[in-house]
Amino acid sequence: MPAGELAIVLHTHMPYVEGGGEWPPREIRELISSGGCDFTTAAAHAGCEPSVEGFGTWPFGEEWLWEAVATSYLPLLDVLERRGVGRSRRQLTLSLTPVLCDQLQAPGALERCLEFLLTVRPESHAIDAAVHRQGDAAVAAELERSARDYARAATRLQELISTPGGLLGALGAHATWTSTATHAVLPLLALRDSIVLQLGVGIESHRRRFGEWGAGLWLPECAHAWWVNALLTELGVRMTCVELTSIFGRGDQRNLHPHRLEQGPALFPVDREVVDLVWGPGGYPASGAYRDSHRRTAHDHHAWANDGQVYDRERAQAQARADAASFVSAVSDRLSGGGLCVCALDTELLGHWWYEGPLWLEAVLEQADAAGLRLTALDEQLLERHPPVAGQLPRALPAISWGEGGDLRSWSGPEVADLAFQSRTAELHAHTGEHGELSPRAVRELLALQSSDWAFLAQRGWAGDYPRQRASWHAAQLAAAISDPEPAPGLRNLAPWLA
């Protein structure tokens, strides 16, 4: 049996929220500059309902992407670049979803992000700091320190904007895996044509942008089923991650090696025993020393730790290094008999939701090297060391995911059945009607409608009416595009290379 290896997989994705026009919108700019307006009230003037001008800015919309850039993607890029491209690609697996790449590459998008970091964030921090300075100087000082984080992010982003390839090119140098076009849950699609479209657009997008593809594909939500398997093989996918806890059980040793379903791709089980050290209830991010991502100031900033104290960066950094050591030790124990441990995380957890996450990741990489724990990417070379095992999965593999219950209920259960039905109806109308070949406009609207994000956000109740607004808007635009195939400006940079 080969020595144990740890594969950290970072899945990088944001919903399609591309905006448009200037940022901040004129109304916000004028109200903030007057100095007497509450930022939340001012921002509300931007609105969030979808329109041909974009898909909102605040509180649900393009600001999500800009926050992810500032708090997750730039800090992660710093970690990766300190290790170097060759080393990071050997020791980590980074996936970038095509829909995220579309947005990072959209004309003017990062310039709007930079403007946001240079104007809105300094102003909103200053307003909150002024309020707290009167009663709690420590909170005010932490807000001022937080503002400097955004200033550093702005400087870094400005450098990248002026560099060939920009932020996307810098991240793409480390990325080897792609995903479906718009993060669709493949087992929920009704037709073969829809699955092939999502896979084909996703793979082609990666090749066009980065020039090579290592045959690894992140299945959105780790959702898989036997009827998807043959199509993955047909499109050239040789490896992917799945959640097999509902099949094998938590902690089962069969979760420590790849599997194969008939002649399909290698299926790498996500090891829930290790993932939940980070992702599960009571995982590392819940530690009292870490910055509280839920308690916020009036203008959406974070100044407190999970235990209620004013945030202390040095205390949190010490906790991150201690948790990294704990993680490396736990993984080493888990691999004492050999095998492959796959720890898959959403990239946005690191930094955006768990402020100290990038520091923790870098400490894990350093401490794993020091402890002799082998780090590996999920690639062709790994498959030679850990050949997939056949015959341990049911031939008719049911629909599985890493969502609630290990099935598809997070995207088609009672709370969001209306969205699943709307998407399915629109898909069948698009592919089986008498209107002939779909226009590029219709294809883009169909892809956008099929995103897993709308049902997930609605099921969790995290974004008000926004996800249902978006799904209904795309369904209506798809119907319009079928009737009138002339281009429309609503989806400016989604799969931009489509004719």
Secondary structure by P-SEA (a helix, b strand, c coil): cccbbbbbbbbbbbcccccccccccaaaaaaaaaccccaaaaaaaacccccccccccccccaaaaaaaaaccaaaaaaaaaaacaaaaaacbbbbbbaaaaaaaaccaaaaaaaaaaacaaaaaaaaaaaaaccccaaaaaaaaaaaaaaaaaaaaaaaaaaccccaaaaaaaacccccccccccccccccaaaaaaaaaaaaaaaaaaccccccbbbcccccccccaaaaaaaacccccccccccccccccccccbbbbcccccbbbbcccccccccccccccccccccccccccccccccccccccccccaaaaaaaaaaaaaaaaaaaaaaaccbbbbbbbbccccccccccaaaaaaaaaaaaaaaacbbbbcccaaaaaacccccccccccccccccccccccccccccccaaaaaaaaaaaaaacccccccccaaaaaaaaaaacaaaaaaaaaccccaaaaaaaaaaaaaaaaaaacccccccccccccccc
